[in-house]
Amino acid sequence: MRARVHREAGGAYWVLETNTPFYGWGQAGRVETTALAVEALLRGRDTTRRATDRDLIDQGLIFLLREKDRY
């Protein structure tokens, strides 16, 4: 599974080049992939995260919050 990070309007999202493990694609796939990437960054073993990792986590969360719907 390979994904690329994109930054937009203060947020960051990851785009998967194929379907997600749960067969998501398009915007739903972006949300799913971004959530998995943020979780992976949060679960990293390094207790002193690099500033770039912290920025990516924050930007990913901004993207996820903007994409949240009523469900």
CORVENRA-V872756 format. One line per field, one symbol per residue. ss: DSSP state (H for helix, E for strand, - for the rest). phi: phi as a letter, one per 40 degrees, with the letter a starting at -180 (. if undefined). psi: psi as a letter, one per 20 degrees, with the letter a starting at -180 (. if undefined). A space follows every 50 residues. Layout:
ss = ???
phi = ???
psi = ???
//
This chain:
ss = --EEEEEE--EEEEEE---------HHHHHHHHHHHHHHHHH-------- HHHHHHHHHHHHHHHHH----
phi = .bbbcbbafgbbbbbccaccdbgcagcccccccccccccccccdcccbcc dccccccccccddcccccbcc
psi = ppqqpppplirqqpppiaqrhkkqrbghhgggggghgggghhjqiohnqq hhgggggghghggghhipai.
//
